[in-house]
């Protein structure tokens, strides 16, 4: 049985390291998971890496199996896929997803893992947490057949939202981003693409995920009268300045927040966290989501990878971390 493992820790803002871990023996209702892949959620994890989590959000930002506290030292992350090496018979040998930090092996309650459907490749399954966020956002947004929808911000979450919206009957989706290279991703997802200056207006719904003030302003400006912006961005300690003159009041426009930490009120009476995660994994059977996996590195290189992602020298949507020679 695996007893020795390694975990990624943020030693201080901007400085990461790999530390040894001694695992406990799993109890009767626990599983021992050997990691195969984890994913770097670029926006949130680079915010954590640079020490940008506001003090009043430390509790809200805690990951399920986080150790340490913000700003550092802290063990953080929440996109892990591995194989159950020990635990209940129904899970032994199964590939599972877990909201666990980057670590080569770990022991968690059996209830904390979700089996990955056979038709979903293990590497693609690291996107489950991101697709779960997109599912929750669309429960909040409630798009209608034939809606004109823009997604502003072609990062990991924005692209996942666009991929799901593209499968709604009659919905016309445009992905909006300042990076022209994202046009290829939009094409792979089956949606349109535009720069902020060229984006179509008169939109019934805009999902904002650029994590920038100008992006949110552009999202508001693209709305048709009585349209809604669903805000998915996390800004950390950065202020956001908006101009709410013009048509904001006369057009009766709405800005609505959405956050994956709670199940959308539109479904909370009938769906729980486990239902939402299972749905996200089912949706990942669609190979279109492979367009979100834009690079891979070995676990040993993760400190350097996060440094480069935070600096912007390593472009990525979801950067895949591999273990044991995967």
N, C-alpha and C positions, 0 to 999 in steps of 0.2 A: 504494500500500500504506500502511496506517495505521502511522505511526511515533510519533505523539504521543498520549498517553492521560492519564487521571487516575485516581488511586487514593485510597481513604479510608484515613487513618492515625489511630491514637490517639496524639496528641502527648504527653499526660500523662493519668493517670487522670481521667476525667470530661470531657476536652477532645479533641474530634475535629476533623479538618480534611481538606480535599481537596488533594492534592498532584499536580503534574504528573509524568509518567513518560515517558521516551523508550524506546521498544520496540526490541529487537534484531531484525534480519532473521531470520525463522524458518529453521532448518536443515532438512536433508532429512527428518528424522524428527520434525519439530515442526509445530505448527499456530498460526496467528494467529487468535484468536477476538475478534470484536466483540460485546461484551455487549449483551444485550437486557433481561435481568432479573437481579436477585439477590434473595435472601431474607435477612431478619434472623432468625437463630435466637435468639429473644428471651432464653431462659434463659442460655445459654452466652455469648452476645455481650454482654449487659448485665453479666455477671460480669467479663468481660475489660474492658469499658468503664470499670467502676468500680475496676479494679485489684484484684479479689478472687481472682485465681489464686494459690494457695499456692506458695511458692518451690520446694518439693520436687516440684511437679507441672508446672513450666515445660516440661520436655522432653515429658512425656506429653500436654500440652495444645497442643503446636504443631500448627498447621494445615498441610496439605501444601505450600502455596506462601506461607506466612507469611514476612514480612520483619521484621527487628527482633526484639526480645526483650521478654518480660514484665518488669515491668508496662507499660513504654512507653519510647520510642516503638515502636509495633508496627503492622503491617498485618495484619489478621485478618479471617476470614470463610471460608465454605466452601459457599455455595449460589449458584452462578452458572450462568446459561444464556445462550448466545450462538450466533452463526453463524460457521462457519469461513470466513474470508476467504482464507486461503492455507494450503497444506499438501498432503498426499497426495490424489490424485484421488478416492479413495473417501470422503473427508470434506469436500471443498470444497463449500460451499453448504449443508451439513447443519447443523441445529440440534442443539447438543450441551450436555450437562451437564458441569460441572467443579467440583471441590472447590477453588475459587479465591476469594481475598478480593474485596471489592467494588472493581471496577476497570472502566473503560470499554472497555478492550481489553487483551489479554495474549497472550504467546507461551509455550506449554507443550509438553511432549512429546505426540505424537499419542496415546500410550497413556494419557494422563491424562484424555482426554475420552471420554464415552459418548454415542453418538447417541441422540437423543430419538425414540421411535416416532412415526410420523406421526399416530396417533390421540391423542397426548398434547399438549395446548396448551402452548406455550412457557412461559407464566406459571405454569401448574400444575407444570411440571417442576422449578421451584426447590425443591419439596418432596422431591425424590429423596433427598437426604441424610437427611432426617427419616424418610421411609418406610424407608430402609435401616436406620436405627437400630431401627425397629419390627420389621422382619423379623428382625434379629439377636436382639432381645429375645424374640420368639416362638419362634425356634430354641432359645433358652436355656430358655424356660418350658415348651415342649412341651405346650400345652393339649390335652385329650382331648375327644372328642365328648360333648356333654351337660354339660360343666363349667359351674359357676357361677363367673363371673369378675367381679371389680371392677377398675377402673382408677382409682386415686386421683391426682388432679391432671389437670385438663382443659386443660393447656397444649398446645403444638405436638406434642410427642412422645406425650403421653398420648392425645391425640385420634387420632393416627395409629395407635397400638396398638389403640384401641377400634374404629376403622374396619375394621381387618383382622380383629379378633376377631369382629366382627358377621357375617362371612362364613363362620365355622366352623360346620359342621352342629350344631344343637342347643345351641350355647353361648349361655348367657344372660349378657349383658354389662350392667354398670351403671357409668356414668361418675360419679365422685364429686368434687365441688369445692365450695369455699366461696362461689364467685361464682354466684349464681342465673342470671345471664345466659348461663352455659355450657349451660343446659338446652336452649336453641335449637340450639346446635351439636350436642349429643347427639342431638336429634331428627333433625337433618339427616343424621347418621351412621347412624341406625337403631338406637340403643342407648338404654337407660334412663338416668335421671339422678337423683341424690340429693345432698343436703347431707351433710357428714360425720356429723351427728347422726342423720340418717334413713336412712343407708346400710344395705343388707341385710347380715347376717352369715352365718356358715356357708359361707364361700366356699372353693372348692377352690384357687383361685389368685387372688392380688391382684398387679397390676402397679403399682408406686409411681413416680410421676413429678411429685410436687408440689414437690420440693426443699425441704421443710420437715420439721423433726423431728416436730411434731404430726401431719403427714400420714403419715409412716412409722409412727408409733405407731398411728394409726387403721387403717392397712393391716394391721398385725399383729393388731390386735384383731378384724378382720373375718374372720379365717381359721377354717375348720373344723379339727378335729383332723387333724394330719399335712399341713396345707396349706402353701403356699409363697408368700412375697412375693418377687417379682423386682424388685430395686431399680435404677431407671434414673437416679435424680437425681444431679446433680453439685452438691456443696455448697461447693466452693471452700475457703475458709479458715474456714468456719463450723462449730462443733462441733454434734453431734447427741446429744441425751440421750434414752434410751429406758428404759422400765420393762419388764424381762424377767422379772417375777414372774408370778403368776397362772397361766395355762394355757400359758405359753410352753414350759416343759419338759415338763409332764405331757401336753400336746397334741402334743409332738414337732414343733413348728413350725420352719419353715426361712426364713431370709433369704438370698437369693442375689443377687449383683451381676451386672449385665450392662453391657457397654461396647462401643461400636461400633468401637473402635480395633483389635480383633482379631475375626476370624470366630469365631462360636460354636463351641466344641469339638464340639457335636453335629453340625456340618456341615463343619468345617475340613478333614477328609480328602477331601471331595468337592466343595467349593465354595471359590472364591477371592473376593477383593474385587470383581473385575470381574463375576463371576457374580451376586454379591449386589446390586451397583448396577444391573445390567441387569434383574434381577427387580423391584427397586423401581420402575424406570421403567415396566415393563410394568404393574405394579399401578396406576400413576397414570392409566391409561386410564379408570378409574372416576371419573365426575364428582363423586362424593360428596366427594372430597378438596378440592373448591373451597370447602367450608365452613371450611377451615383458612386461607384467604387472606382476612384481615380488614381490609386497608387497603393503600394504595399511596402512595408519595411519589417525587419526583424524586431522582436521585442527588445533585444539588447540595445537597439538604436533609438528607442522611444524618447529618451531625454533630448537627443539631438533633433529628432523629428518634431517634437513639440516646440522647441526653440525656433526652428525654421518656419513652422506653421504660424507661430505668433509674429515672427518678423515679416511674414509675407513672401519669403523667398521660396517656399514650397507651396505651390498652388494645389488645392485639393477640395473636393467635396467631402466624401468620407475616405479617410486614409486608413487602410487595413493594416493591422499589426498581426504578425504571424508568430506561432510558437512551435517548437519541436520540429523545425524544418518544413512546416507546411508551405 
